[in-house]
Amino acid sequence: MSADFWAGYISGAVGIIIGNPLDILKVRLQAAAGSSSPSQGTLPHPALTPTTSIPSPTSTLLPKRAKSAFLLGTAAPVLGYGALNALLFVTYNRVEALLANGNTATNPYPYTTAWIAGAAGGLATWVVSTPTELVKCRAQVWGSPSSTAPLSTAARARGANGVSSWAITKQIFRTEGIRGLYFGGGVTAIRDSVGYGFYFWGYELCTRWWMQLAKSSSSSSQTGSQGGASASAGSSWLNSEAARVLVCGGIAGIITWASIFPLDVIKTKVQTQAMIEAEGERRPLLERGTSRRRMGAWEVAKETYKQGGIRPFFSGLTVCSIRAFIVNAVQWAVYEWIMMELGQGKKRQEVVEVAAVVA
């Protein structure tokens, strides 16, 4: 396996572990967004209200069981997102090298190259991201202990805090086969290709901008005698590799989610909606049954807009932005560190420095 595969895998797994508590809040806010209560005069479409009632974002994150609550839905993404991130970085690096072929030290590749390579990487992850997201989202919105929905024996083994990712995966596979694990795959593929395009574009843009600023600051501190300790401290901070990776990684994460958040809301609603019988009777996520009908992405988008206008499409964006900065700052730091340890970091650093000088 290549260095970028292992760097991507490990950094992806670390990012999920760190960001899962806030991810639970994001998914629950998205799944509940736009679902009006009867008192508001508009009944939500039954498909947009999972049969097992969605707890409030913090209702199950109580101190006495905070440890397990914060880990809801972690198993699927830790295993899946590690592989996803590995596939993402491997594809991105190969496509970037292919598109940048012919660019020289005095002619670095344009930012659009980073976007296209990122989009290709995002599209390549579809095979892993769709089932991973499906299982994770369903585990995270599973109802509170008071829910009347029947649980399987495997699900009850998890106790009162929720349903295990493994129990959900087995049930979906048993009742719907492989195809069921890819429900919502279309909107997930679009979200990932667009999002990861902006992800790498944002990181490249911020990195080159940072290097330019660092170079300018260094030149000013060398030629000027004024500014003293504060100028020196500023220059030192800008020349810090750790600071650059953390800040640029965090900003890239925010840019990514800001560009695709409405799509992510639709994806979450599609994958967590209740199953509906042909006659209109809803069934629980883990209950067997046939002749089930579920809304597609376009139907979900129209129904969500009808119930709450544009606002539901941005429900949870603040939580997501905070999570995105923290998770992606750490992810990029781990990735760059591992690449450096495996002897692959020097080449990347030289490319960044050249691009900053030419820009």
C-alpha positions in Angstrom: 0.0 0.0 0.0 1.2 3.5 -0.8 2.0 6.1 1.8 -1.0 8.3 1.0 -3.3 5.3 1.5 -2.2 4.7 5.1 -2.0 8.5 5.8 -5.5 8.9 4.5 -6.9 5.9 6.3 -5.4 6.8 9.7 -6.3 10.5 9.5 -9.9 9.6 8.5 -10.4 7.3 11.4 -8.9 9.9 13.8 -11.2 12.6 12.4 -14.3 10.5 12.9 -13.5 9.7 16.6 -12.9 13.4 17.3 -15.9 14.7 15.5 -18.6 12.2 16.3 -20.2 14.0 19.2 -20.9 17.1 17.1 -21.8 14.9 14.1 -24.6 13.4 16.2 -26.0 16.8 16.9 -25.7 17.8 13.2 -27.5 14.7 11.9 -30.4 15.0 14.4 -30.9 18.7 13.6 -31.0 17.9 9.9 -33.3 14.9 10.3 -35.8 16.9 12.4 -35.5 20.1 10.3 -38.7 21.2 8.6 -41.0 18.7 10.4 -43.8 20.8 11.6 -45.8 19.8 14.6 -49.7 19.6 14.5 -49.9 22.7 16.7 -48.2 24.7 13.9 -51.0 23.8 11.5 -49.0 21.7 9.0 -48.5 18.0 9.3 -45.2 16.7 8.0 -45.1 14.1 5.3 -44.9 10.8 7.1 -41.7 9.7 5.3 -39.8 12.7 6.8 -40.6 11.6 10.3 -38.7 8.4 11.2 -41.0 5.9 12.9 -38.7 5.8 15.9 -39.0 9.4 17.2 -35.9 11.5 16.8 -34.7 12.6 20.2 -33.7 16.2 20.7 -30.1 16.9 19.7 -28.9 16.8 23.4 -31.7 14.7 25.0 -29.6 11.4 25.0 -26.3 13.0 25.7 -26.7 12.9 29.4 -23.8 12.9 31.8 -24.5 9.4 33.2 -24.3 7.8 29.7 -22.3 10.5 27.8 -19.6 8.0 26.9 -21.8 5.7 24.9 -24.1 8.4 23.6 -21.2 10.3 22.0 -20.2 7.0 20.3 -23.5 6.4 18.6 -22.9 5.4 15.0 -19.2 5.6 15.3 -18.4 2.0 14.3 -19.6 2.3 10.7 -17.7 5.5 9.9 -14.5 4.6 11.8 -14.2 1.5 9.6 -15.8 3.0 6.5 -14.4 6.5 6.7 -10.9 5.3 7.1 -11.2 3.4 3.8 -13.0 6.4 2.3 -10.3 8.8 3.2 -7.6 6.5 1.9 -9.4 6.1 -1.4 -10.0 9.9 -1.5 -6.4 10.9 -1.1 -5.0 8.1 -3.3 -7.4 9.1 -6.2 -6.8 12.8 -5.6 -3.0 12.5 -5.7 -3.1 10.4 -8.9 -5.5 12.6 -10.7 -3.7 15.7 -9.6 -0.4 14.3 -10.9 -2.0 13.4 -14.2 -3.6 16.8 -14.7 -0.5 18.7 -13.5 1.7 16.9 -15.9 3.6 19.5 -17.9 3.4 22.2 -15.2 6.9 23.4 -14.2 8.3 25.1 -11.2 7.6 28.5 -12.8 4.2 27.4 -14.0 2.3 25.7 -11.1 -1.0 24.1 -11.9 -4.2 26.3 -11.5 -6.6 26.0 -8.6 -9.2 24.3 -11.0 -6.8 21.3 -11.2 -7.2 20.8 -7.4 -11.0 21.1 -7.7 -11.2 18.6 -10.5 -8.9 16.1 -8.8 -10.8 16.5 -5.6 -14.1 16.0 -7.4 -12.8 12.8 -8.9 -11.6 11.6 -5.5 -15.0 12.4 -4.0 -16.8 10.5 -6.8 -14.5 7.5 -6.3 -15.5 7.3 -2.6 -19.2 6.8 -3.4 -18.9 3.0 -3.2 -17.8 3.4 0.5 -19.5 6.6 1.6 -23.1 5.7 0.7 -23.4 2.6 3.0 -21.3 4.2 5.6 -23.4 7.3 5.8 -26.7 5.3 5.6 -25.8 3.2 8.6 -24.2 6.0 10.6 -27.2 8.4 10.2 -29.8 5.7 11.1 -27.8 4.8 14.2 -27.5 8.4 15.3 -31.2 9.3 14.9 -32.5 6.1 16.5 -35.1 6.9 19.1 -34.8 7.1 22.9 -35.4 4.2 25.2 -39.1 5.2 25.4 -39.6 4.5 21.7 -42.3 2.0 21.0 -40.6 0.7 17.9 -39.6 -3.0 18.1 -35.9 -3.7 18.3 -34.2 -6.9 17.2 -32.2 -9.0 19.7 -29.0 -7.6 18.3 -30.3 -4.1 18.7 -31.3 -4.6 22.3 -27.8 -5.9 23.0 -26.7 -2.3 22.7 -28.8 -1.3 25.7 -30.9 1.8 26.1 -28.7 4.2 24.2 -29.4 3.1 20.7 -28.9 0.5 18.0 -25.5 -0.8 16.9 -24.2 -0.1 13.4 -23.8 -3.8 12.9 -27.5 -4.5 13.8 -28.7 -1.9 11.3 -26.3 -3.2 8.6 -27.5 -6.8 9.0 -31.2 -5.8 9.0 -30.8 -3.7 5.8 -28.9 -6.5 4.1 -31.4 -9.1 5.2 -34.5 -7.2 4.0 -33.2 -5.3 1.0 -29.8 -6.8 0.0 -26.8 -4.9 -1.2 -29.1 -2.4 -3.0 -30.6 -1.3 0.3 -27.2 -0.3 1.6 -26.9 2.1 -1.3 -30.2 3.9 -0.8 -29.6 7.6 -1.3 -26.5 6.9 -3.4 -27.3 9.5 -6.1 -27.4 12.5 -3.8 -24.5 11.2 -1.8 -22.3 10.9 -5.0 -23.2 14.5 -6.0 -22.5 15.8 -2.5 -19.2 14.0 -2.3 -17.9 15.1 -5.7 -18.8 18.7 -5.3 -17.8 18.8 -1.6 -14.4 17.3 -2.0 -13.7 19.4 -5.1 -14.1 22.5 -2.9 -12.2 20.7 0.0 -8.9 20.4 -1.9 -9.5 23.6 -3.8 -9.9 25.4 -0.4 -6.9 23.7 1.1 -4.7 24.6 -1.9 -5.9 28.1 -2.0 -5.4 28.7 1.7 -2.0 27.0 1.7 -0.6 29.1 -1.1 -2.1 32.3 0.4 -0.5 31.3 3.8 3.0 30.8 2.2 2.7 34.2 0.4 1.9 35.9 3.7 4.7 34.1 5.5 7.2 35.1 2.8 6.0 38.7 2.9 6.2 38.8 6.7 9.7 37.4 6.7 10.8 40.0 4.2 9.3 42.8 6.2 10.9 41.6 9.5 14.3 41.4 7.8 14.3 44.8 6.1 12.5 46.7 8.8 14.0 47.6 12.2 10.6 48.5 13.7 7.9 46.2 15.0 10.2 44.5 17.5 9.1 41.4 19.3 5.5 41.4 18.0 6.5 41.4 14.4 9.0 38.6 15.1 6.3 36.6 16.8 3.9 37.1 13.9 6.5 36.0 11.4 7.4 33.0 13.5 3.8 31.9 13.7 3.3 32.3 10.0 6.4 30.2 9.3 5.1 27.4 11.6 4.3 24.3 9.5 1.9 23.0 12.2 0.0 26.3 12.3 -0.3 26.4 8.5 -1.7 22.8 8.3 -4.1 23.2 11.2 -5.6 26.6 10.0 -5.7 25.7 6.3 -7.2 22.3 7.0 -9.9 23.8 9.3 -10.8 26.5 6.7 -10.9 23.9 3.9 -13.4 21.9 6.0 -15.7 24.9 6.6 -15.6 25.8 2.8 -16.5 22.3 2.0 -19.6 22.1 4.2 -20.7 25.6 3.3 -20.8 24.6 -0.4 -22.8 21.4 0.0 -24.8 21.8 3.3 -28.3 21.8 1.6 -27.3 18.7 -0.3 -26.2 17.1 3.0 -29.5 17.9 4.7 -31.4 16.3 1.8 -29.1 13.2 2.0 -29.7 12.9 5.7 -33.5 13.1 5.3 -33.5 10.6 2.5 -31.5 8.1 4.4 -33.3 8.5 7.8 -36.9 8.8 6.5 -39.4 6.3 7.7 -40.3 3.4 5.4 -43.9 3.7 4.1 -46.2 0.9 3.1 -48.0 1.4 -0.3 -51.2 2.1 1.7 -49.5 4.8 3.8 -48.6 2.9 6.9 -45.2 3.6 8.3 -42.8 0.9 9.5 -39.8 1.1 11.8 -36.3 1.0 10.3 -35.5 -2.4 11.8 -38.9 -4.1 11.1 -39.2 -6.5 8.3 -41.6 -5.9 5.5 -42.2 -5.7 1.8 -43.9 -3.3 -0.6 -42.2 -0.4 1.0 -42.0 3.0 -0.7 -39.6 5.8 0.2 -39.2 9.3 -1.2 -36.4 10.2 -3.5 -34.0 13.2 -3.1 -36.1 15.5 -5.2 -39.3 14.6 -3.4 -37.6 15.2 -0.1 -36.3 18.5 -1.2 -39.7 19.7 -2.3 -41.5 18.5 0.8 -38.9 20.1 3.1 -39.2 23.4 1.3 -43.0 23.2 1.5 -42.9 22.7 5.3 -40.2 25.2 6.3 -39.0 27.2 3.3 -35.2 27.7 2.9 -34.4 27.6 6.6 -34.4 23.8 7.1 -31.7 23.4 4.4 -29.3 25.1 6.7 -30.3 23.6 10.0 -27.2 22.5 11.9 -24.8 24.5 9.8 -23.3 26.3 12.9 -22.6 23.0 14.6 -21.3 21.5 11.4 -18.9 24.4 10.8 -17.4 24.1 14.3 -17.0 20.4 13.8 -15.6 20.8 10.3 -12.8 23.2 11.5 -11.8 20.9 14.4 -12.0 17.6 12.5 -10.3 18.7 9.3 -7.6 20.6 11.1 -6.7 17.4 12.9 -7.1 15.3 9.8 -4.8 17.3 7.7 -2.2 17.5 10.5 -2.3 13.7 10.9 -2.1 13.2 7.2 0.8 15.6 6.6 2.7 14.2 9.6 2.4 10.6 8.4 3.4 11.5 4.9 6.4 13.3 6.3 7.3 10.3 8.4 7.0 8.0 5.4 9.3 10.3 3.4 6.6 11.8 1.1 6.2 15.2 2.7 9.2 17.0 1.3 8.0 16.9 -2.3 4.6 18.4 -1.3 6.3 21.2 0.7 8.5 22.1 -2.3 5.5 22.3 -4.6 3.6 24.5 -2.2 6.6 26.9 -1.7 7.1 27.2 -5.5 3.4 27.9 -6.0 3.5 30.6 -3.3 6.5 32.3 -4.8 5.1 32.4 -8.4 1.6 33.5 -7.3 
